[in-house]
């Protein structure tokens, strides 16, 4: 009984970690796009 409970807890923990990793990648990708967009505006203003 303890082994199956440990496996379930490990599976839940692993899935939570993978979910957080996937979400943070999308967040950083969006942040990079925002920074690039701001840089484009600064370039246009400097011309």
Secondary structure as UniProt FT lines:
FT   HELIX           2..46
//
